[in-house]
Each structure stands twice: as structure tokens, then as C-alpha cells.
């Protein structure tokens, strides 16, 4: 007969996973019962991103020392998207639209309908970062972070649970990168992030 052995390390992983999952579920419930968010896609996208950042800020802080490290690492990565603060605000808040289809042969009635789907750039790119980082979105969250570099800003995404920032990604331009409404942009992992210890960013 086989027995499941649970070490203290495994219990810690399970606990932090449950904590992160619970917090994301709570934010989702709050958003669901927010009438303004429910009836306004743009407001819903803003709340979604704000909730992820609120989760991040409650546990972590990027110090000036760590910011300088990130700046040096990001500068080594080709084709990083760098925009002035005003351009970055406009870029993130702009919405892209695409034509989507519902119905057709799978709907049972044989009719397909089309509709226009709008989504903020920030959400489209966050989804691309989240999907490509190798961590599930139930027990991990992904938030955006603007890193100042020489009067401009780079767009970073941190994926984290309750106790650790697991991966840092930066958005780069790539004409070969497809992917829905974030086409032409990709999320690239910052490899040096693996050298950062949690004590450097935990509150």
C-alpha cells in the first residue's frame, strides 16, 4: 500500500498556493458584485489589473537598489519597449478591438454571429506574459510594473504567490510575435531574476 508523505516544504507550498488562490477568488467576487465593473468592460479591465497590483504591493516592495539591478538587466535585452511616461499611460489604457464569432456548426442552430471585442492593451499583454511564464494563474498572480529607465519606462510583469516573486518579464517589440491583440509584442523573462533572494523584496 502506498502512503502520501507530506514534508514541511510541501505543506508550505500548499499553504501559500491556497492563500494566493483565496485572495484572487476574493478579488473576483468583489468585482462580480461591483455594478460599475459588471456593466463596463473598461472599468472591469482596470479593476482586474488594480487587484493584481494590490495583491503584489501587500507583500512585496521593489527597493531603489533592486530597481537599479533591474534597469541594468533590462538594458541587456534587445528591443525592449521603452516609452515616455505619457506615452506609456496612453499605450496601456488604449483599447484594441477584434472581430470574434459565436455560434456556427457548434451552436446547434447553424448560424454564426460576429461581435466586436474590446480589451485594454495592458490586459492583452498581461495575458501574454501570464500564459508564457510557465506558472498557472490559479495559485499565482501576474501584475504589471513600470520600471523607470533614463526618463522613459519599461513595462515589466511579475508573477508571484504569497511568499515569492517567481519570475520577472519585460515587454519587447518583436515583429514575428503573434498572439491576438498583443501582436508584435512579447514577454521576455529576465534571467538574472533567479539570483534575487526573497529577502530583497519581501515587506
Buried (B, 14 or more C-beta within 10 A) or exposed (E): EEEEEEEEEEEEBEEBBEBBBEBBEEBEEEBEEBEEBEEEBEBBBBBBBEBBBBBBEEBBEBEEEBBEBBBEBBEEBEEBBBBEEEEBEEBBEEBBEEEEEEEEEEEEEEEEEEEEBEBBBBBBBBBBBBEBBEBEBEBBBBBBBBBEBEEBBBBBBBBBBBBBBBBBBBBBEBEEBEBEBBBEBBBBBBEBBEEBEEEBBEE
